[in-house]
Amino acid sequence: MPLHPQAQQLLEYMNGIQEPYGPDTDPVEARANLEQLASVVPVELREQVLHVEDRVVPGPRGNIPLRIYRPSDDPELPVLVWFHGGGFVTGSIETHDGILRPVANAAGCIVVSVDYGLAPEVPFPGGVEDCWIATQWVAAHAGDFGGDATRIAVGGDSAGGNLAAVIALEAKASGGPDLVFQLLLYPVTTYDPESPSIKENATGYFLEESDMIWFSGHYFGSEQHAIALHEAGEWRAYPLIAPDLTGLPPALVATAEFDPLRDQGEDYARRLAASGVNTRLQRYEGMFHGFFGMQRVLDTSQVLFDDVVTALRHAFGTA
């Protein structure tokens, strides 16, 4: 089907104010622009959560910032550990603050947002290491902030979806912590520059093929290194090539019709299902990459939000 009319209108606006990332794009400037865009809605106008607390966890390169959203004072609330998108180069707990507040309230769970290190200053596998340390910390200290260590899920969007899938694999390989769910929104899962969805949606749909090359170059150091990691079977970079997906937690994999990452997200969902993992794959027709959290302007974003909340409540046993 064609682009949803609301998506078309929003893309026309976004394409008018943002140039695709290219070789001369400065990562620091790109981050600042994204932060500025996120700050258009001030904190006082965002959905309020009962408790919002910033903490830090020691990591190999310094402290890893966390933001903890607690919707109620009820004890032993389930926990969603969230990894933000942004191509491993941009994004932060600030850019996703307005997105996660409604999730915590509607799903009735604590959300722990992880501010992992960004490339090129922290290249692969630094971000993975930060997310793994944060997830282990949440499992060990959930009771300290009202969480239930037996009901922990991981989730993320785009690059964050990649990290959530990788952390689920890491938890399985390490014998815990036991995760109850993985929420993967249009995730990066493999290296496949010739996939039909990349070629069909190379330009004009917010995430562009040139952006993906820019992100990958910073995260992996070069395209050659990215290819080498894929050929070496490095699943911490590309979860789709992990040799064994059995025993992973249930998953919701959401994709968008007009998204370069559509095929690899759907391929990962099919592999999960074929491996016996309880998996729901949902493609959102007429949508583009990054549409989660845009409920104010996209009706389909509200549909995705409702699906996310339903899936989390079901996984946590609170539906």
C-alpha positions as CSV (number, residue, x, y, z in Angstrom):
1,M,0.0,0.0,0.0
2,P,1.2,3.6,-0.4
3,L,2.5,5.7,2.4
4,H,-0.2,6.6,5.0
5,P,-1.3,10.2,4.3
6,Q,-0.2,11.2,7.8
7,A,3.2,9.6,7.3
8,Q,3.5,11.4,3.9
9,Q,2.8,14.8,5.4
10,L,5.2,14.2,8.3
11,L,8.0,12.9,6.0
12,E,7.7,16.0,3.8
13,Y,8.2,18.2,6.8
14,M,11.1,16.1,8.2
15,N,12.9,15.9,4.8
16,G,12.7,19.6,4.6
17,I,14.5,20.2,7.9
18,Q,17.0,17.4,7.9
19,E,19.7,16.4,5.4
20,P,20.8,12.8,5.0
21,Y,24.0,12.0,6.9
22,G,27.1,11.9,4.7
23,P,30.9,11.6,4.9
24,D,31.2,15.2,6.2
25,T,28.5,15.0,8.9
26,D,30.0,15.5,12.3
27,P,28.6,13.0,14.9
28,V,28.7,15.6,17.7
29,E,26.7,18.0,15.6
30,A,24.3,15.2,14.6
31,R,23.7,14.3,18.3
32,A,23.1,18.0,19.2
33,N,20.5,18.3,16.4
34,L,18.6,15.3,17.6
35,E,18.7,16.5,21.2
36,Q,17.4,19.8,20.1
37,L,14.6,18.1,18.1
38,A,13.6,16.1,21.2
39,S,13.6,19.2,23.4
40,V,10.8,20.8,21.3
41,V,8.4,19.3,23.9
42,P,9.7,20.5,27.3
43,V,9.8,18.1,30.2
44,E,6.9,19.8,32.0
45,L,4.6,19.1,29.0
46,R,5.5,15.4,28.7
47,E,3.5,12.7,30.4
48,Q,4.3,12.7,34.1
49,V,5.5,9.5,35.8
50,L,5.4,9.1,39.6
51,H,9.1,8.7,40.0
52,V,11.9,9.5,37.6
53,E,15.4,8.9,38.9
54,D,18.8,9.2,37.3
55,R,21.5,6.8,38.4
56,V,24.9,5.6,37.1
57,V,26.5,2.1,36.9
58,P,30.3,1.6,36.8
59,G,31.5,0.5,33.4
60,P,34.8,-0.2,31.7
61,R,35.1,3.3,30.3
62,G,33.5,5.2,33.2
63,N,29.9,5.5,34.5
64,I,27.0,4.4,32.4
65,P,24.0,6.7,33.0
66,L,20.6,5.2,33.6
67,R,17.1,6.8,33.9
68,I,14.6,4.9,35.9
69,Y,10.8,5.5,35.4
70,R,8.6,4.1,38.1
71,P,4.9,4.5,37.5
72,S,3.7,3.6,41.0
73,D,4.9,2.7,44.5
74,D,3.7,-0.9,44.2
75,P,6.4,-3.3,45.2
76,E,8.0,-5.8,42.8
77,L,7.0,-4.1,39.5
78,P,8.2,-5.8,36.3
79,V,11.1,-4.1,34.5
80,L,11.8,-3.2,30.9
81,V,15.4,-2.4,30.2
82,W,15.4,-0.1,27.2
83,F,18.2,0.7,24.7
84,H,17.6,3.7,22.5
85,G,18.0,4.0,18.8
86,G,20.2,6.4,16.8
87,G,22.5,4.2,14.7
88,F,24.9,3.5,17.6
89,V,26.1,7.1,17.0
90,T,23.3,9.4,18.1
91,G,20.4,9.3,20.6
92,S,20.3,9.3,24.4
93,I,18.1,8.9,27.4
94,E,17.1,12.5,26.7
95,T,15.9,11.9,23.1
96,H,13.8,9.0,24.3
97,D,12.5,10.5,27.5
98,G,9.1,11.5,26.0
99,I,8.7,8.2,24.4
100,L,9.3,6.0,27.5
101,R,7.2,7.9,30.0
102,P,3.9,6.7,28.5
103,V,5.3,3.2,28.2
104,A,6.0,3.0,31.9
105,N,2.5,4.3,32.8
106,A,0.5,2.2,30.3
107,A,2.4,-1.0,30.8
108,G,2.6,-0.6,34.6
109,C,6.2,-1.4,34.6
110,I,9.5,0.2,35.6
111,V,11.5,1.3,32.5
112,V,15.3,1.6,32.8
113,S,16.7,3.6,29.9
114,V,20.4,3.0,29.3
115,D,22.7,5.7,28.0
116,Y,25.3,3.4,26.5
117,G,28.5,4.7,24.9
118,L,28.2,6.0,21.3
119,A,30.5,5.6,18.3
120,P,32.9,6.6,17.1
121,E,34.2,7.5,20.6
122,V,33.0,4.1,21.8
123,P,33.0,1.7,18.8
124,F,31.7,-1.8,18.6
125,P,31.5,-3.8,20.9
126,G,31.6,-1.0,23.5
127,G,27.9,-0.3,23.4
128,V,27.1,-4.0,23.7
129,E,29.3,-4.2,26.8
130,D,27.6,-1.2,28.4
131,C,24.1,-2.6,27.8
132,W,25.1,-6.0,29.2
133,I,26.6,-4.4,32.3
134,A,23.4,-2.4,32.8
135,T,21.2,-5.4,32.3
136,Q,23.2,-7.4,34.8
137,W,23.0,-4.5,37.3
138,V,19.2,-4.3,36.9
139,A,18.9,-8.0,37.6
140,A,21.1,-7.7,40.7
141,H,19.5,-4.5,42.1
142,A,15.9,-4.6,40.9
143,G,14.7,-4.8,44.4
144,D,16.5,-1.5,45.3
145,F,14.1,0.5,43.1
146,G,10.9,-1.6,43.5
147,G,11.5,-4.0,40.6
148,D,11.0,-7.7,40.3
149,A,14.1,-9.5,39.2
150,T,12.1,-12.4,37.9
151,R,10.2,-10.3,35.4
152,I,12.8,-8.4,33.3
153,A,12.4,-7.7,29.6
154,V,14.7,-6.0,27.1
155,G,13.7,-3.7,24.3
156,G,14.8,-1.1,21.9
157,D,14.2,0.7,18.6
158,S,16.5,0.4,15.5
159,A,20.1,0.2,16.8
160,G,18.5,-0.3,20.3
161,G,16.5,-3.2,18.8
162,N,19.8,-4.7,17.7
163,L,21.2,-4.3,21.2
164,A,18.1,-5.8,22.8
165,A,18.4,-8.9,20.6
166,V,22.1,-9.2,21.3
167,I,21.6,-8.9,25.1
168,A,18.9,-11.6,25.0
169,L,21.4,-13.8,23.2
170,E,24.2,-12.9,25.7
171,A,21.9,-13.7,28.7
172,K,21.2,-17.1,27.2
173,A,24.9,-17.7,26.5
174,S,25.8,-16.6,30.0
175,G,23.2,-18.6,31.9
176,G,21.2,-15.6,32.9
177,P,19.7,-13.3,33.9
178,D,16.5,-15.0,32.8
179,L,14.6,-12.6,30.6
180,V,10.8,-12.9,30.0
181,F,10.5,-10.9,26.8
182,Q,12.3,-9.0,24.0
183,L,10.7,-6.0,22.3
184,L,12.4,-5.4,19.0
185,L,11.2,-2.3,17.0
186,Y,12.5,-2.2,13.5
187,P,15.9,-3.7,14.6
188,V,19.2,-3.9,12.8
189,T,20.0,-7.6,12.6
190,T,22.4,-8.3,9.8
191,Y,24.7,-6.9,7.1
192,D,22.8,-7.2,3.8
193,P,23.2,-4.0,1.7
194,E,21.4,-5.6,-1.3
195,S,18.2,-6.5,0.5
196,P,15.1,-5.5,-1.4
197,S,13.8,-3.2,1.4
198,I,17.1,-1.2,1.4
199,K,17.0,-0.7,-2.3
200,E,13.2,0.0,-2.4
201,N,13.5,2.6,0.4
202,A,16.9,4.0,-0.1
203,T,15.9,7.6,-0.1
204,G,13.0,9.7,1.1
205,Y,11.8,7.7,4.1
206,F,13.7,9.3,7.0
207,L,16.3,6.6,7.4
208,E,18.3,6.5,4.2
209,E,20.8,4.1,2.7
210,S,23.5,6.8,3.1
211,D,22.6,7.2,6.7
212,M,23.1,3.5,7.3
213,I,26.5,3.6,5.7
214,W,27.4,6.6,7.9
215,F,26.2,4.9,11.1
216,S,28.0,1.6,10.2
217,G,31.2,3.3,9.4
218,H,31.4,5.0,12.8
219,Y,30.2,1.9,14.8
220,F,32.4,-0.6,13.1
221,G,35.2,1.7,12.0
222,S,34.8,0.9,8.3
223,E,32.6,-1.0,5.9
224,Q,35.4,-3.6,5.5
225,H,35.4,-4.3,9.2
226,A,31.6,-4.6,9.2
227,I,31.8,-7.2,6.4
228,A,34.6,-9.0,8.2
229,L,32.5,-9.3,11.4
230,H,29.6,-10.6,9.4
231,E,31.8,-13.2,7.7
232,A,33.3,-14.2,11.1
233,G,29.8,-14.9,12.5
234,E,30.0,-12.1,15.1
235,W,26.5,-12.3,16.4
236,R,27.1,-9.4,18.9
237,A,27.1,-7.2,15.8
238,Y,24.5,-9.1,13.8
239,P,22.1,-11.3,15.8
240,L,20.6,-12.8,12.7
241,I,23.8,-14.8,12.1
242,A,23.8,-16.3,15.6
243,P,24.1,-20.1,15.2
244,D,21.4,-21.0,17.7
245,L,18.3,-19.0,18.6
246,T,16.5,-21.7,20.6
247,G,15.7,-20.9,24.2
248,L,15.4,-17.2,23.7
249,P,12.6,-15.2,25.4
250,P,9.3,-14.5,23.5
251,A,9.5,-11.6,21.1
252,L,7.5,-8.9,19.5
253,V,9.2,-7.8,16.3
254,A,7.7,-4.6,14.7
255,T,8.7,-3.5,11.2
256,A,7.6,-0.7,8.9
257,E,6.6,-1.1,5.3
258,F,8.8,1.8,4.0
259,D,11.9,1.1,6.1
260,P,15.3,0.0,4.7
261,L,15.5,-2.3,7.8
262,R,12.2,-4.0,7.1
263,D,13.6,-7.3,5.6
264,Q,16.2,-7.9,8.2
265,G,13.8,-7.4,11.1
266,E,11.3,-9.8,9.5
267,D,14.0,-12.3,8.7
268,Y,15.1,-12.3,12.3
269,A,11.5,-12.8,13.5
270,R,11.1,-15.8,11.1
271,R,14.3,-17.3,12.4
272,L,13.1,-16.9,16.0
273,A,9.8,-18.5,15.2
274,A,11.5,-21.4,13.3
275,S,13.7,-21.9,16.4
276,G,10.7,-22.4,18.6
277,V,10.6,-19.0,20.1
278,N,7.1,-17.5,20.7
279,T,7.3,-14.7,18.3
280,R,4.9,-12.1,17.0
281,L,5.9,-10.4,13.8
282,Q,3.9,-7.3,12.9
283,R,4.5,-5.1,9.8
284,Y,2.9,-1.7,10.0
285,E,1.7,-0.8,6.6
286,G,2.2,2.7,5.2
287,M,4.8,3.6,7.9
288,F,8.5,4.6,7.8
289,H,11.4,3.9,10.1
290,G,11.3,5.5,13.6
291,F,7.6,6.0,13.8
292,F,7.3,4.7,17.4
293,G,6.5,7.5,19.9
294,M,4.8,9.7,17.3
295,Q,1.3,9.1,18.6
296,R,0.4,12.8,18.5
297,V,0.7,12.9,14.7
298,L,0.4,9.3,13.5
299,D,-2.6,7.1,14.2
300,T,-0.6,4.0,13.4
301,S,2.0,5.0,16.0
302,Q,-0.8,4.7,18.6
303,V,-1.6,1.3,17.2
304,L,2.0,0.2,17.7
305,F,2.1,1.7,21.2
306,D,-1.0,-0.2,22.1
307,D,0.5,-3.4,20.7
308,V,3.7,-2.8,22.7
309,V,1.8,-2.3,25.9
310,T,-0.4,-5.3,25.4
311,A,2.7,-7.5,24.6
312,L,4.5,-6.3,27.7
313,R,1.6,-6.8,30.0
314,H,1.1,-10.3,28.7
315,A,4.8,-11.1,29.1
316,F,4.8,-9.7,32.7
317,G,1.6,-11.5,33.6
318,T,-0.4,-8.3,34.2
319,A,-2.7,-8.3,31.2
